[in-house]
Amino acid sequence: MLAPMDRVDQLNASFEGKYRIERELGSGGMATVYLAEDLKHHRRVAIKVLRDDLSASVGAERFLREIEIAAHLQHPNILPLLDSGEAGGRLFYVMPFVEGQSLRERLTREHELPVSEAVRLIVEIVDALAYAHARGVVHRDIKPDNVMLSGRHGLIADFGVARAISNATNPSQITSLGVALGTPAYMSPEQATADPSVDHRTDIYAVGVLAYELIAGTVPFAGMSPQKVLAAHVMETPAPLSKHRPGISPALEQAVMQCLAKKPADRWQRTDDLLAALEPLATPTAGMAPTSARLEPVRVRRTRLVPLAIAALVIVAGAFAYQSTRHTGPSLVFGASSQLTTDAGLQIHPALSPDGKLVAYAAGTSSRMRIFIQPFGGGRVIPLSDDTTALQYDPRWSADGTQILALTNDGVSIAPALGGVMRPVVAPAGGLRVRAADWSPDGKEIAFVRGDSLLVQPLDGTPARFATTGPFDMSACRWQPGGRLVACVAGNSEASRPGFGFGNIAPSAIVLLPVDGGTMREITDRKSLHQSPVWSADGQRLYYISDHDGTRDIYERVIGRGGDASGPEMRLTTGLNAHSLSVAGSHAVYSVYSARANIWGLPIPASGVASVEGATALTNAAQTIESVQPSTDGKWLVFDATRSGRSDLYRMPSNGGADERLVHESFDVFVPALSPDGRLLAYHSWRSGTRDIEVKPLDGGPVELVTSSPGQESYPKWSPDGRSLVFYDQQLTAQMFVAERTGAGRWSKPRDIGIGIKPSWISNSEVVSVGVDPVSVRVTAVTQGGRSRTLYAPSTDPADPRPELVVPSVDRKWVFFKTHDTQGRASFWRVPAAGGTPQLLVEFPNPLRRSNRPDFSVDASRFLFTIEDQQSNIWAADIAKP
């Protein structure tokens, strides 16, 4: 057995300059914890290294795939997962190092906590669990050791680790290795009996044990051997909490004891319900039972009190009346408008200078953008910088109007406002691009989003600091004038970022994040598109663009001091079709966006390289189509289209002609796929505010819900025998799933088959998809734990095509894929179904025939794809107060 220092030296050698371990912090049943320095980011981290025997049993691929789920939990009371991997044959994962102590250390010292503080900590823990449970993730090992105390707040650690261990091992391995998946004192009865159907209610039981200990100073079953503790969880009833802590409120005791019910069905059924019961008790006195006391009258001089009381009532009433009436209507009225730019192509992200005299904007194509400056009243247009060919977009003026910040490639740069060298100030890190950035009100800092984190970068050269976490896909953030809130778009960042998804209509929400840390607030729904938030000058109102009522228009919400929205959402414009917005003084500038995308067909060349010039249009309408799929018999094409303001689903003859609308809802539906017999239509919908898979019988009958989860399940494809659907979760994890139709309207629980993007069936037992990390064309068996094989993986040579979507040929002899070069030009390739070197089939050299999206399909003889025409110009409008 290695001495501790020998092990540290070995680990440091294995980390190869990425981390440097300083010392061991402790060890437990599954891992040893080390304090280390992240050498790239110059920060202290905690590295947990799994036991050697456990690493060997679990296996790297499955463990890292399972623990990846924890990397995307974004909550202020969840200690985030920063990194994971394998070093020297040992599995490890990395979390922030918390300056503080664990809840276990505090309990060891104090035995019990003040009731109000105990309830406050439990509320934070339950809030974090409610967030995770809503995303289908169960912790399975809630205990004081896994709660870190940072200041007054609790942070749940090791989220996803117990899941990773249990999902990556089988019961016999767990027993033989002695792995403690859960700690006996905190294990639920179903865990104690090794029930395989453990769900979120096991966490609710553990919360009950933890709350019991914080208040009573002891766990429900103490002073026994581990085996007897497990038996007690199953058979014995714990003593009432009030026996250990007389004086607690009956409501608190009932909430905790209900968590400890033996049967999961008798506990709180939802963590949100438990949270609602506990939150009213999280005050200094609410957790204690009321006591009787004799109140002595306060003797005052009546002649002085009455006038002061009346004056106070008048002031309060006046203030209330003012607050009640000041926000009753919109704060802006839009007047005369005029067009500022007239060039073809895209001009987007306009930003008015603080004095209203200049407009900065991004111009180019959806794959190549630069920042330009133009006088508000017209005049010479100049580029912001000539020293770089980097993608530039989303410009922001400094408060004094002397500098412009912009997103460049995957980072943030600053340049002089009238042109000059662009100076990088924030770089991408850990493979994560910067998705949004804005100046602080005083111009001394920049708030930016990388991954799921909001960070603040001082411009004096000191390191960036972490502010808070939000959803992973945030963009278009704005710092509140004179305040500590940052408004961001959550979801569908592709709609505003140049790229293949630019201008799409998938839903998103506006969220508010506190720069000083705290809880994120959503101020809009997630069933409509919301983008481009802009604050009023006083920071009390937020303007944004939404398609809530059809076209993209400007809306307004009042924001209270605490960051909550008050009053109704107010629509300020009608029929604007805006994409991005800026407001300064008496003017607003905005980009007006229009797009058409129709279906084209091109014969698959038998030899040589074909050009898109030989393609034929199959539709020609004022619509945007994202996806088209042929029927198995070749008679029909099904597609989505935005003719009604929402995305609906249609069917038409395969060579064009009159179409028929198959699905029309009050929400968007995308990516249709006909079953082989043509009787069922699968697609993904936004019915619940996230993407879910649905199936509609075309001969009548109710819609069948294949999934209903917080995930982003999308791109369904039928197996050749018509019995199963494969689809994937569009979140960062890119998990693929298979569901079987077990009867009319009934579907099996989706089964995880591995990681891949937009899978398609290559046989009834295998799917082909775009592999990730590294990008590749991969075939995966759909059986549980099925093996994968790689057909093609590009090298580091930038000339190698990088697949974006893969589709098998009808005869299953080839796999076709689509890619785009650095200029945004599409091309089609094929690789043998047995693997081999890709062959170029089709080029898109004509800039007027751009196919920006990765989506395409094939029938027996043709490629089927969309060609887009995207246009946007900058407009200005006079604004005034009503």
Phi, psi and omega in degrees: 000136182286140171292156183306317182291324177298319179294319178299316180297319179296317180294317179300321177294322180290327182284348169049050175082000179278316177228152173234115181285133178265313181195165175277135179262335181163175180214155180222199185290334184247335190206162171251138184254133179236144168274129184217167174252129171282106189291333181284320185255002176054053179221155178275137180225163173252124179250125176254123182251122181294151175305147183303314183293326179289319177301317181294321182287317185290313184088138188294314189299312183288320179299313183292328177292319180290317184287344177303330179302321182293336182292344185248013172276123188235094182210141184296343179252017173243123177290117189287155172271120183269328187195160173204162180169199180231131180225118179059034180082003180248134177279141180216161170216154190238134177229161175301146174276122184263120174286106183164213182219164174277161176298328177298316180297320179291319179295324178299324182278319189251346178071314177214163183246158169306141186303315182298321180288322177299315181295319180299316179295318180296321178300317179296319180294316180293323177300316178295319179293322178299320177299312182292318181297325178296342179254014175077018183248128179249138183285308176080357181211050178286124179195165183301329180296333183260016174241115177267143179255120177238106187065234180265003191246152177258140179235124178281126178257169176059030179292125179095349185287312179299322176298316182297316181294312185291324180283340184257006176226163175255164186305323181293324177294317180301316181294316184290331180273345183071031181284128179269093178272082190109150181257132190311318184296337186244006184279140177286161177304322180291328174291319182297331180260011178058035176295124183288348185264039178295133177229198186298339182288344174290326174293323179297321176297313181297324175299320178298317178297315181297314179298318178304314182292319181297324184271317185272340183084005178206153175284163182302323182234105185233164176072026180234165172291159179306321181294319180290328177296316179298318179295323180294322177301327183275323193249329191257154177260128180292153177297147178305143182299325182292343176294324179272331184225077179302144176101352176288157184288146176302326181295320179292316180298317180297319181297318182288314184293329176294328175299329188268013177300143182294315182272131177307326182292342180266353178276179167303132184274337179227138178298329177298324179292319176298318179299317180297328179285328185274327187303318178295344182268355185272052175233164185305334184237347188295333180281354180255149177292145180293147178241158179270142178207148180268121182268123177277137178295144176270123183272119180229161175280114185302321184297334179273323187291316188297311179299320180295321180296316179297317180298318180296318179297321179296317180296312181298315180297319178296318179296320180295317179297321179295314180295328183284336186252343189287338185245029187280344183218176179295151182268349183232147170238126180273130181251222184298143180236157179211153182270128182264328179235149183228003182294153173289160181094206185250127164238117189223177175052052178292146178220118178282137175294157182304328179271000177076011185265339184231154176235127171258144179203165176259140181219149179146221177247176182292351178245346181221119183226147171226159178267135177233156179240134182220137173301142183300322182272009182102155181143194185293135177261129180237146175286148178294324182205142176250005189266005182212150173256011183295150171299128181234135178196171177055063180287150177221130179280143169290161184299328180271000176075013184263344183224157176232130174263142178212153171281130183229121187051248182246014181229201181232136177228159178233142178221156173302144188297331181259023175105145180158192183286134177276127183252116178295136178237336176222131182249159171295159181210144176060028182077008182252125178281159171278122186261344182199152177201147177205154178289150166288159181303327180270000177074010183264349183220165174233128170269134179215159181247128173223122187066232178257012188252138167265123181236161180234124182251108173295146182268009177268007178095352178286158185295155176293151178242148178282135179257298181193178178245156177215197176299156183294323189259072179256151181203173170053043185282148178225132179275131182295129177301126178066011184233186183239025177250146172239125178267132181225160168272130178250117181097150175052049175296339180298334183296331182252342181271132176307135182155188187293335182265009184301134175081004181289166189250016179299146184296158176202174183226160172261129180235155177243130180238132179281130181293331181272010181093151181141194188268136175290146176236135173265132182246003176225171174282174179247019181256359178230165175283131173227133181203169174056059177292144179219132179276150167289164184299328180271000177072013183260351179226152179235127175257148179199169180256138180211153173254028183308323182248021178125264180284162178287111180232173182265132180236169183219140171229144174274135182244122179285173183298327181278359179094006178269143175282141179231149180077176183281162170286128185248128179272125185260337182225167178223127175073027186282325186057041181282155177242320180214159195216148170214142181230133175205126178062234184259018181225153169236142172238145184206156176262134176259120190247137173222149181208147171229137175216117183238166185274135175233153176235145180218127179302138176288119184292138177285332179203163178072190182243124179267166178242153178296346178299338180271005183280156180237135178285132178257339171227157178205086184216165176281083186203165171239120177252131179259325188219141176224138180224135176278155172285161182298324181277359177078005184274336189230156166239134173247144186204161172261151181204148185255050182285331187260009187094335171246165176272119177248173181245139186227162174226139176213162176303150189296336179260016180098171181129193182295137181251168182229130178281125183262323183224125176223118183230176176276000178232170184279144173228142188220165167053069180283153176213124178279139173295157182306328179273359176075010185263340183237143178240118176262152180191172170249143186234164176253031182306317187262003184095353170227167180287130175223153180271131177230158177228131178245121173291125184281347176262016178107158181118162183289156175294138180260125180269110179279321176228154173206085188217169176285356180287191181233062183288132187204174176056061178287144175222139181277143171290156181305328180274359176074011183265342188224158171240140169247143179204178180219159178272118187285001173287177189300332182293333178053043177286136175263145181225153172236134174234139180255141176275110187267352179176178182301113177080003183244138181229144178289163174297131181303137183250126181290127180241008178127191185252135178178158183252128173049066183287153172226152181284134172253346171197180178290350183240356182221149174237154175245140184209171170278117178284158179238150175048066006267167174298136183194172168258116187235143173251131183233131174289140184274356176290156181301125182071022184296153183276157177240153174222148184261127177272327180198137174223122180294150176278188178284352177295121182297345178284341179291132179292138180252111185297141177247331174206140183240144180219128177285151174292161182300324180274002177064018179271340184228158169238120178268149171216160181244146178213169176229142177274184184293344177268002180083012181273131182279162171201153177250140180227167172220154177224142179302147180297341176270357181101154179155198183274134180293150178237127179288132182245318187221136175246156178238073185280341186277115181295345178273355175235074183266134174243090191282326185281152176287344186295139171195172174210175178222149164249201186295339186223353189227151160276138176239128187202176177247148171244129187254150169231107183248128181225143176204135176234162180266133178237160176233150177222143171286140177232150180212162176278143183292000000 
